[in-house]
Amino acid sequence: MNSKQDRIAALARLIKQYQDAYYNGEAEVSDAEFDALWDELAALDPENGILKKAGADGVDGFPKARHLMPMGSQGKAANPEEFRAWAAGLGAASWVVQYKLDGASLELQYKNGVLERAVTRGNGSAGDEITVNARRMRGVTAKLNETFSGGVRGEVVMTHDIWKKKYQNKANCRNAANGIMRRKDGAGCEDLDLIVYDAAASGNDAWFSGEMEKIAWLKKQGFRTVESREFTGVEEIIAYRAAVAEKRKDLPWDIDGLVVKDSITDMADLRRVRPERQIAFKFELETAVSVLRAVEWSESGATYTPIGIVDPVRLAGTTVQRANLNHPDMIRAMGLKTGSRVVVVKRGEIIPKIEGLAPPGGTGEEAADGESLAEIRLPQRCGTCGTALVDGGTRLYCPNPECPKRLLHRLEKWVSVLDIRELGEKLIRQLFERGRVRRIHELYTLTAAELADFERMGEVSAAKVVRYIRTKRELSLVTFVTAFDIEGVAELLMEKIVDAGFNTLEKLRAAPVEDLAAVFRMGEITSRTLYEGLKETKSDMDAVLAAGHISIAAPAHPAELPLKGFSFCFTGELSTMKRNEAEEKIRSLGGSAKTSVVKGLSFLVTNDTASGSAKNLKAQSLGVTILGEAEFLALLKDGPAATPVTATPAMATVQNELF
């Protein structure tokens, strides 16, 4: 199977795994991570069946029931550009915009105005009947004011206050609501609210003519309805999204965006598994408005990255004062100046970033009250070698390949990636400053005798350092190239390149820029950076390989990658091997190594499974399987299917398909 088809199959498998977990109340990855997988699959295989399916219930014991109207998934727009493109194609005269509640979908089914059953989302056409539980929820109406027969759709949510008081053992309000509504004994359902937003009458398409009429009718029947407003302009909706994003933290329930619909009810569209006349206009995971006070320039290797200093704001439970600005082109595109009111977001709940000017901005001339605006000035020369910096738009960098800062950073990166702990940062700098080691391959010419003369070294320590440096290592191509510190070429990107067929150093060097750019999400700029970086480091790479202590592993056949799709994190020391050796072994078998415990992690490996360390505790809270060293070694030897460990939901689907 070619690499594109392999990637499509892997994406479909992961999306199904994460969907099932999401709809069963225990999301394994962030919305941003899931959306990235979804977007990649949509780009590679737009007609893939998994894109047209909703999640599935995995709860035994409840009777199944079919929906009166499909409960499928809707399209999404992650930014204003995508939304504008969708709206232009829709051609609606006006739109109804509603809060997109972040809870669990539920359909109430009525006959002659009396509630017959409540059905969870399930697979989109049928779900679990949880009527007894639903009757205990706030907002569920048992008898309507009219003899209506049909379905009412809503979202089961939990307020922040209830979650804080009673359910902080759950990751968030949605997970708590999803789990409680499916309890066999119904305990806790009185803590849940149903907020409704849609309805359809059985056999009578003329019952509702418009979306706002539908909301008014639902209110008249006694339901609590979602916040709904009508707009005639696209830019009005975009501005409304920004305003709602700013105040969402003060709402009683979680919302993760807006739902935008054609204001005229289209029953044919409503019956589609994936409606075409409505879209989820999503927020970033969390946003806040602040004031840009200054811009600092972070130096890493050759690159100068702008960091915005903003007034403190709270995002995803942390106080943010520094936010990424990425590169000069971003500053110019936003018309950004110090003193501007800006929108700060946390992408993937990790990296703060300045997204743009706060509404009603857009010209760069909007200053915070009492503030004056000032132009942001870019550094002109390298602070280390004095060379004029190159403003490449998406990258401000020192072009001097002999810049001492670049060479030292590359040495430090190599030692870090290979985890040569005996060669500490202080010793590296001393060797560099004395001119003894300026290139990576020169590390392999060091002798114990000369190292013994360094401060606080001695003969025994010097011999130990040399022994560890010269330990023979077989590295994957991903690790080898990543360790040479080519700007913008990280491990994940290299994995995609290798998976695309550039799986030897020779193939990688021979690849033209346009072929590299064809790799998903590479882009011409990154491709050219890699291309030029490989040329710049060619002699250094060849010298390292010629020294005989480092080799590159031959490409593995897919059948030789039993850990493909599995991720590992380590805590504590292993007795049988160093951590970097264990991580390299994992990569050679197709797995990935992470530095922290996150949702979706397959295994945490530790020398003490009963430890109270932060990583152990977080792994337990997320349901991540914790392996002792003996179990880890058995897994490396026999593969996950043969290893007697308790599988987590995060690995179950992958394991079933791989083995």
C-alpha positions in Angstrom: 0.0 0.0 0.0 1.4 3.4 -0.9 2.2 6.0 1.9 -0.9 8.1 1.1 -3.2 5.2 1.6 -1.4 4.2 4.7 -1.9 7.7 6.1 -5.6 7.7 5.2 -6.1 4.4 7.0 -4.2 5.6 10.1 -6.2 8.9 10.2 -9.5 7.1 9.8 -8.6 4.7 12.6 -7.5 7.5 15.0 -10.6 9.6 14.3 -12.9 6.7 15.0 -11.0 5.9 18.2 -11.2 9.5 19.4 -14.8 9.9 18.3 -15.9 6.9 20.3 -14.1 8.2 23.4 -15.6 11.6 23.0 -19.2 10.4 22.8 -18.6 8.1 25.7 -17.6 11.0 27.9 -13.8 10.6 28.1 -12.2 12.7 25.4 -8.6 11.6 24.8 -7.3 14.6 22.8 -8.0 18.3 22.6 -10.5 19.7 20.1 -7.6 21.3 18.2 -5.7 18.0 17.9 -8.9 16.2 16.7 -9.7 19.0 14.2 -6.2 18.7 12.8 -6.7 15.0 12.1 -10.1 15.6 10.6 -8.8 18.3 8.3 -5.9 16.2 7.2 -8.2 13.3 6.3 -10.6 15.6 4.5 -7.8 17.0 2.4 -6.4 13.5 1.5 -9.7 11.6 1.1 -12.8 14.0 1.1 -15.2 11.1 0.6 -13.9 8.9 3.4 -16.8 7.2 5.2 -15.5 8.1 8.6 -16.1 11.8 7.8 -19.8 11.1 7.3 -20.4 9.2 10.5 -21.2 10.4 14.0 -19.7 8.8 17.1 -21.1 5.6 18.6 -22.3 4.8 22.1 -20.5 2.1 23.9 -22.8 1.6 26.8 -24.4 -1.8 27.4 -27.7 -2.3 29.2 -29.8 0.5 27.7 -32.3 -0.4 25.0 -31.6 1.0 21.5 -33.9 3.4 19.7 -33.9 5.1 16.3 -33.9 8.9 15.9 -36.7 10.7 14.3 -34.2 13.1 12.7 -30.6 12.3 12.0 -28.1 13.4 14.6 -25.0 13.6 12.4 -22.1 15.9 12.4 -21.9 19.4 10.8 -19.2 21.1 8.8 -16.9 23.5 10.6 -15.0 26.7 10.1 -12.0 27.3 12.3 -11.4 30.9 11.3 -13.1 33.8 9.5 -11.6 33.0 6.1 -13.1 29.5 6.1 -16.4 30.9 7.3 -16.5 33.6 4.6 -15.9 31.0 2.0 -18.8 28.8 3.3 -21.2 31.7 3.6 -20.4 32.9 0.0 -21.3 29.4 -1.3 -24.5 29.2 0.8 -26.1 32.4 -0.6 -28.5 32.9 2.3 -30.4 36.1 2.8 -30.0 35.9 6.6 -28.5 33.6 9.2 -29.5 32.4 12.6 -26.5 32.2 14.9 -26.6 30.1 18.1 -24.2 29.2 20.9 -22.5 25.9 20.2 -23.0 24.1 23.6 -20.2 21.8 24.6 -22.2 18.9 26.1 -23.9 15.6 25.0 -26.6 15.6 22.3 -30.0 14.2 23.2 -33.2 13.8 21.2 -36.6 14.0 23.0 -39.3 12.1 21.1 -43.0 13.2 21.6 -46.3 11.7 20.5 -49.3 13.9 20.8 -47.4 16.3 23.0 -46.3 13.6 25.5 -42.7 12.5 26.0 -42.2 8.9 24.8 -38.5 8.5 24.9 -35.1 10.3 25.1 -32.3 9.0 22.9 -28.6 9.7 22.9 -26.7 10.6 19.8 -25.3 7.0 19.2 -24.2 6.4 15.7 -26.3 9.3 14.3 -29.3 7.2 13.3 -29.9 5.3 16.6 -28.7 5.6 20.2 -29.4 4.5 23.8 -32.8 5.2 25.2 -32.2 6.9 28.6 -35.8 8.2 29.1 -35.8 7.5 32.9 -32.6 9.5 33.4 -33.7 12.3 31.1 -36.9 12.9 33.1 -34.7 13.8 36.1 -32.8 16.5 34.2 -33.7 20.2 34.5 -35.2 21.5 31.2 -36.8 18.2 30.1 -40.5 18.8 29.4 -42.7 15.8 30.0 -45.9 17.3 28.4 -46.0 20.0 25.8 -48.7 22.7 25.4 -49.6 21.4 21.9 -50.3 17.9 20.5 -47.0 17.8 18.7 -45.5 14.6 17.4 -41.8 14.6 16.5 -38.4 15.2 17.8 -36.8 18.0 19.9 -33.0 18.1 19.9 -30.8 19.6 22.6 -27.6 19.4 24.5 -27.1 18.0 28.0 -24.8 20.3 29.9 -23.5 20.8 33.4 -22.9 24.3 34.9 -19.4 25.3 36.1 -20.7 25.8 39.6 -22.1 22.3 39.9 -18.8 20.8 38.5 -16.7 22.7 40.9 -18.8 21.7 43.9 -19.3 18.0 43.1 -17.5 16.6 40.0 -13.9 17.9 39.9 -12.8 14.3 39.6 -14.0 14.5 36.0 -11.8 16.3 33.4 -14.5 18.9 32.6 -18.2 19.6 32.6 -18.9 17.8 29.3 -17.2 14.6 30.5 -19.1 14.7 33.8 -22.5 15.3 32.0 -21.8 12.5 29.5 -21.0 10.0 32.2 -23.8 10.9 34.5 -26.6 10.8 31.9 -25.7 7.1 31.2 -25.6 5.9 34.7 -27.9 2.9 35.2 -29.2 4.2 38.5 -29.6 7.7 37.1 -27.7 9.2 40.1 -26.7 12.8 39.5 -29.0 13.4 36.6 -30.7 16.1 38.6 -27.4 18.1 38.3 -27.8 18.2 34.5 -29.5 20.8 32.3 -31.0 20.2 28.8 -30.8 23.3 26.5 -32.7 22.8 23.2 -32.1 24.3 19.8 -33.9 22.2 17.1 -37.2 20.4 16.4 -38.9 18.6 13.6 -42.5 17.4 13.3 -43.2 13.9 12.1 -45.0 14.0 8.7 -45.4 17.7 8.7 -42.6 19.7 7.1 -44.6 22.9 7.2 -44.8 23.0 11.1 -41.8 25.4 11.1 -40.9 27.8 8.3 -37.9 29.5 10.0 -35.3 28.9 12.6 -36.3 31.8 14.8 -39.9 30.7 14.7 -38.7 27.3 15.8 -36.9 28.8 18.8 -40.0 30.9 19.8 -42.2 27.7 19.6 -39.7 25.8 21.8 -39.8 28.5 24.4 -43.6 28.5 24.3 -43.6 24.7 25.1 -41.5 25.4 28.3 -38.0 24.5 27.1 -34.8 26.3 27.9 -33.5 27.3 24.5 -30.0 28.1 23.3 -29.0 31.8 22.8 -30.1 32.6 19.2 -29.7 35.8 17.1 -30.4 36.6 13.5 -27.9 38.4 11.2 -27.9 39.6 7.6 -24.1 40.3 7.2 -21.1 37.9 7.3 -18.9 40.5 9.0 -21.5 41.0 11.7 -21.3 37.3 12.5 -17.5 37.4 12.6 -17.6 40.4 15.0 -20.3 38.6 17.1 -18.1 35.5 17.4 -15.2 37.7 18.7 -17.5 39.4 21.2 -18.9 36.1 22.5 -15.5 34.6 22.7 -14.4 37.4 25.1 -17.3 36.8 27.5 -17.7 33.0 27.2 -15.8 32.4 30.5 -18.6 34.2 32.3 -21.3 31.9 30.9 -22.8 29.2 33.2 -22.1 26.4 30.6 -19.2 25.6 28.3 -19.5 26.7 24.6 -16.9 26.0 22.0 -18.1 28.2 19.1 -21.2 29.2 17.3 -23.6 27.3 15.0 -24.6 29.4 12.0 -27.7 28.3 10.0 -29.7 29.5 7.0 -32.6 31.3 8.8 -35.1 29.5 6.6 -35.7 25.9 7.9 -34.9 23.4 5.1 -36.3 20.1 6.1 -34.5 18.2 3.4 -31.2 19.6 4.7 -32.1 18.8 8.3 -32.5 15.1 7.3 -29.0 14.8 5.9 -26.3 13.1 7.9 -24.1 16.1 7.4 -26.3 19.2 6.8 -25.0 21.6 4.2 -26.9 24.8 5.3 -25.4 25.1 8.7 -21.8 25.1 10.0 -20.0 25.2 13.3 -18.0 28.4 13.5 -15.6 27.3 16.2 -13.6 29.4 18.7 -10.0 28.9 19.5 -9.8 26.7 22.6 -9.8 29.8 24.8 -9.3 33.5 24.0 -8.9 36.7 26.0 -8.4 40.4 25.2 -5.3 42.2 26.5 -3.0 45.1 25.6 0.4 44.6 23.8 3.0 46.4 25.8 6.2 45.4 24.1 7.9 42.9 21.8 10.9 40.9 22.7 13.0 38.8 20.3 13.8 35.3 21.3 17.0 33.9 19.8 17.2 30.2 19.1 20.0 29.1 16.8 19.8 31.4 13.8 16.2 32.5 14.2 14.8 35.6 16.0 11.2 35.0 17.0 8.9 37.9 18.2 7.3 37.4 21.6 4.5 39.8 22.6 4.5 41.1 26.2 0.8 41.7 27.2 -1.1 42.7 30.3 -1.7 39.5 32.4 -4.8 37.5 31.4 -6.2 34.1 32.5 -6.3 31.4 29.8 -6.9 27.6 30.4 -6.3 28.0 34.1 -2.9 29.9 33.8 -1.9 33.5 33.8 -0.4 34.6 30.5 1.9 37.6 30.0 3.9 36.4 27.0 2.4 35.3 23.7 3.9 34.1 20.4 3.9 36.4 17.4 5.5 33.8 15.1 7.3 36.0 12.6 7.5 39.5 11.0 4.9 38.8 8.4 2.3 38.2 11.1 3.1 41.5 12.8 2.7 43.3 9.4 -0.5 41.4 8.4 -2.2 42.4 11.7 -1.0 46.0 11.5 0.1 45.4 15.1 1.7 48.1 17.2 2.5 48.4 20.9 -0.5 49.8 22.7 -2.9 47.8 20.6 -5.8 45.8 22.1 -5.1 42.2 21.0 -6.8 38.8 21.1 -4.7 36.2 22.9 -5.4 32.5 22.4 -4.0 29.2 23.6 -3.6 26.8 20.8 -4.0 23.2 21.9 -4.3 24.6 25.5 -0.5 24.9 25.5 1.1 27.8 23.5 -0.3 31.3 24.0 -0.4 33.3 20.8 -1.6 36.7 19.7 -4.3 36.0 17.2 -5.1 39.5 16.0 -6.5 42.9 16.9 -9.4 42.9 19.3 -12.8 44.1 17.9 -13.6 46.7 16.6 -10.0 46.8 15.3 -8.8 45.8 11.9 -6.7 48.8 10.9 -4.0 48.7 13.5 -5.0 52.1 14.7 -7.1 50.9 17.6 -5.3 51.7 20.8 -6.4 50.7 24.3 -7.9 53.5 26.4 -5.3 56.1 27.4 -2.6 54.3 25.3 -0.5 55.6 22.4 0.6 53.4 19.5 4.2 52.8 18.5 5.7 50.9 15.6 7.3 47.5 16.3 11.0 47.6 15.2 12.7 44.5 14.0 16.3 43.7 15.1 18.8 44.6 12.3 21.9 42.6 13.1 22.8 39.4 14.8 23.7 40.0 18.4 26.5 37.4 18.2 28.3 37.8 14.9 27.0 41.2 13.8 25.8 39.9 10.4 22.8 41.7 8.9 19.7 39.7 9.7 17.5 38.5 6.8 13.8 39.3 6.9 12.3 36.4 5.0 8.8 37.4 6.0 8.0 34.2 7.9 11.5 34.1 9.4 14.0 36.6 10.7 17.4 35.0 10.9 21.1 35.3 10.8 22.3 33.9 7.4 25.9 33.3 8.5 26.5 29.5 8.6 29.6 30.1 10.8 27.8 32.2 13.4 29.1 31.0 16.7 25.6 31.0 18.2 24.3 28.7 15.4 27.2 26.3 15.8 26.9 26.1 19.6 23.2 25.6 19.4 23.7 22.8 17.0 26.1 21.1 19.3 23.8 21.5 22.3 20.9 20.1 20.2 22.9 17.0 19.2 23.9 16.3 22.7 20.3 16.8 23.9 18.6 14.6 21.3 21.2 11.8 21.9 20.8 12.4 25.7 24.6 12.3 26.3 24.1 13.5 29.9 27.7 13.1 30.9 28.5 15.8 28.4 27.0 18.7 30.4 26.2 22.2 29.0 29.0 23.8 30.9 31.6 21.4 29.4 30.2 21.8 25.9 30.6 25.6 26.2 34.1 25.3 27.5 35.1 23.0 24.6 33.4 25.4 22.2 35.0 28.6 23.6 38.5 27.0 23.5 37.9 26.2 19.9 38.4 22.4 20.5 34.8 21.4 19.4 33.0 23.6 16.9 31.4 20.8 14.8 29.4 17.7 15.9 31.9 15.2 14.4 34.7 16.8 16.5 33.0 15.4 19.7 34.1 12.0 18.5 37.8 13.0 18.4 37.9 13.9 22.1 40.3 11.9 24.3 40.2 11.2 28.0 43.6 12.8 28.5 42.6 16.2 27.2 39.3 16.2 29.0 41.0 15.4 32.3 42.6 18.8 32.3 39.2 20.5 32.4 38.0 22.0 35.7 36.5 19.4 38.1 36.9 16.6 35.6 39.7 14.1 36.5 40.7 11.0 34.7 37.8 8.7 35.8 35.1 11.3 34.8 36.9 12.1 31.6 37.1 8.4 30.6 33.4 8.0 31.4 32.5 11.0 29.2 34.5 9.7 26.2 33.1 6.2 26.6 29.5 7.5 26.5 30.2 9.8 23.5 31.7 6.9 21.6 28.9 4.5 22.4 27.7 3.1 19.1 24.2 4.2 18.2 21.9 3.3 15.4 19.5 6.3 14.9 16.4 6.5 12.9 16.5 9.0 10.0 14.0 11.1 11.9 16.3 11.4 14.9 19.5 11.9 12.9 18.2 14.8 10.9 16.3 16.4 13.8 19.5 16.3 15.9 21.3 18.6 13.3 19.1 21.5 14.3 17.8 22.5 10.9 15.5 25.5 11.6 11.8 24.6 11.6 12.4 20.8 11.0 11.1 19.1 14.1 10.5 15.4 14.8 6.8 15.4 13.8 7.6 17.0 10.4 10.4 14.6 9.7 8.1 11.7 10.5 5.7 12.9 7.8 8.5 13.3 5.4 9.8 9.8 6.0 6.3 8.4 5.8 5.9 10.1 2.4 8.8 7.9 1.1 11.9 10.0 1.7 13.1 7.3 4.1 16.8 7.3 3.4 19.4 10.2 3.7 20.1 9.7 0.0 16.5 10.1 -1.0 16.1 13.1 1.2 19.1 14.8 -0.2 18.0 14.1 -3.8 14.5 15.4 -3.3 13.7 18.7 -5.1 11.9 21.4 -3.2 8.7 20.9 -5.0 8.6 17.2 -4.1 9.1 18.0 -0.4 6.5 20.7 -0.6 4.0 18.0 -1.8 4.2 16.4 1.6 1.1 17.2 3.6 1.3 20.6 5.4 5.0 21.1 4.4 4.7 24.2 2.3 7.3 25.7 0.0 9.0 27.8 2.6 9.5 25.0 5.1 10.5 22.7 2.2 13.2 25.1 1.0 14.5 25.6 4.6 14.9 21.8 4.8 16.5 21.6 1.4 19.0 24.4 2.2 19.6 23.0 5.7 20.5 19.6 4.2 23.0 21.3 1.9 24.5 23.3 4.7 25.0 20.3 7.0 26.0 17.8 4.4 29.7 17.8 5.2 29.0 17.7 9.0 26.5 14.8 8.6 29.0 12.8 6.4 31.8 13.5 8.9 29.7 12.2 11.8 28.8 9.0 9.9 32.4 8.5 8.8 33.6 8.6 12.5 31.9 5.2 12.8 30.0 5.7 16.1 26.7 6.7 14.6 24.7 4.9 11.9 21.3 5.4 10.3 18.8 2.5 10.6 17.6 1.1 7.3 13.9 1.8 6.5 11.5 -0.6 8.2 8.8 -2.6 6.5 5.3 -1.8 7.9 5.1 -5.3 9.4 8.2 -4.5 11.4 6.5 -1.5 13.2 4.4 -3.2 15.9 4.2 0.1 17.9 2.8 2.2 15.1 0.1 4.4 16.6 1.2 4.0 20.2 2.8 6.8 22.2 5.0 6.6 25.3 6.2 8.9 28.1 8.9 8.1 30.7 9.3 9.1 34.3 12.2 8.1 36.5 15.3 6.2 35.5 15.3 2.7 33.8 17.9 0.2 35.0 18.4 -1.6 31.7 18.9 1.3 29.3 19.0 5.1 29.2 15.9 7.0 28.4 17.0 8.2 25.0 17.9 4.6 24.1 14.4 3.5 25.1 12.8 6.3 23.1 14.9 5.5 20.0 13.9 1.9 20.3 10.2 3.0 20.4 10.7 5.1 17.3 12.4 2.3 15.5 9.3 0.1 16.1 7.0 2.8 14.8 5.9 4.4 18.1 6.4 8.0 19.3 7.9 9.4 22.5 6.4 12.3 24.4 7.9 14.4 27.1 4.7 14.8 29.1 1.5 12.9 30.1 -1.3 14.1 27.8 -4.7 12.9 26.7 -4.4 10.1 24.2 -1.0 8.8 25.6 -0.9 5.1 25.3 1.7 4.3 28.1 3.6 5.9 30.9 6.7 3.9 31.7 8.2 4.2 35.2 10.5 2.4 37.5 7.9 2.7 40.3 4.3 2.1 39.3 3.1 3.0 42.8 4.9 6.4 42.8 3.1 9.5 43.8 5.0 11.5 41.1 3.1 14.2 39.2 3.3 12.1 36.0 2.0 9.0 37.7 -0.9 10.9 39.2 -1.8 12.6 35.9 -1.6 9.3 34.1 -4.0 7.7 36.6 -6.5 10.6 36.2 -6.5 10.3 32.4 -6.7 6.5 32.4 -3.3 6.0 30.8 -1.8 2.6 31.2 1.2 2.7 33.5 4.0 0.1 32.8 6.8 -1.0 35.0 10.2 -1.7 33.4 9.6 -5.4 33.1 6.3 -4.9 31.3 7.9 -2.3 29.0 10.6 -4.7 28.0 8.1 -7.4 27.4 6.1 -5.0 25.2 9.2 -4.2 23.2 9.9 -7.9 22.7 6.4 -9.2 22.0 4.3 -6.3 21.0 1.3 -4.8 22.8 -1.1 -7.7 21.9 1.1 -10.2 23.7 1.9 -8.0 26.7 -0.2 -8.7 29.9 -1.1 -5.1 30.7 -4.5 -3.5 31.0 -5.4 -1.7 27.8 -6.7 1.8 28.0 -9.6 3.1 25.8 -6.9 5.2 24.1 -5.2 2.1 22.7 -8.0 -0.4 22.3 -9.0 0.5 18.7 -5.4 0.8 17.5 -4.5 -2.5 19.1 -7.4 -4.3 17.6 -6.5 -3.1 14.1 -2.7 -3.5 14.4 -2.6 -7.0 15.9 
